Amino acid sequence: MNIWIEALVVFFLLAGSLFTLVGAVGLVRFPDFFTRLHSPTKATTLGVGGLVVASMLFFGAGEEGISLHELLITLFLFITAPVSAHMLAKAALQQKLPIDSATRGKPWEE
């Protein structure tokens, strides 16, 4: 395997791992549901996306080329993660979940 492809694989693995770690830390540290929802949906989507891109580069550098499976995984991930986060946020708004006092934007108090 070419040294440049290996360097790209390492870069995407490290970047994806870093985004996933930041998303997990945000999930633990944020105070209420709405802020906790933001961290994993944004950061881990990019994290898993980076890991899948690294997988595409690593296995695509061989004889077979880029796999359609990894492209479909990436497409499915980038479509479903924001939609599910939106649905969770709408359900939380309907239930009027308690929020931290520092959280801005309280639409049900208008």
C-alpha positions, -999 to 999 in steps of 0.1 A, spaced: 0 0 0 12 35 -8 26 56 21 3 85 12 -28 63 14 -17 50 48 -12 86 59 -47 95 48 -61 64 66 -43 74 98 -56 110 95 -92 100 90 -90 74 118 -76 100 142 -100 127 131 -130 103 134 -119 91 168 -114 126 180 -149 137 169 -164 106 185 -146 113 217 -158 149 218 -194 137 212 -192 112 240 -177 138 264 -204 163 255 -231 137 261 -218 132 296 -211 168 305 -240 188 291 -268 195 317 -301 189 299 -316 169 271 -315 195 244 -278 203 248 -270 166 252 -288 159 220 -267 183 200 -233 169 209 -237 132 198 -257 140 167 -231 164 153 -198 151 166 -204 114 163 -219 117 128 -186 133 117 -167 107 137 -183 77 122 -181 94 88 -143 98 92 -140 61 102 -160 50 72 -139 72 49 -108 56 64 -122 22 58 -130 31 22 -95 43 16 -79 13 33 -99 -14 15 -103 6 -17 -65 9 -22 -64 -28 -30 -74 -45 -62 -112 -43 -59 -116 -5 -56 -141 14 -35 -169 -6 -21 -205 4 -26 -213 -8 9 -193 19 26 -207 46 4 -242 35 13 -233 34 50 -221 70 48 -251 82 29 -275 64 53 -257 79 83 -257 114 70 -294 112 62 -308 94 93 -288 111 121 -302 146 116 -337 133 110 -337 113 142 -323 142 162 -350 164 149 -377 139 158 -363 135 193 -361 173 198 -397 177 186 -409 150 210 -390 167 238 -407 200 230 -441 183 230 -433 167 264 -419 200 277 -389 183 292 -371 203 320 -342 224 309 -312 239 326 -315 276 335 -285 284 313 -301 269 282 -313 297 259 -345 295 238 -376 283 256 -403 281 229 -431 268 251 -429 299 274 -439 324 247 
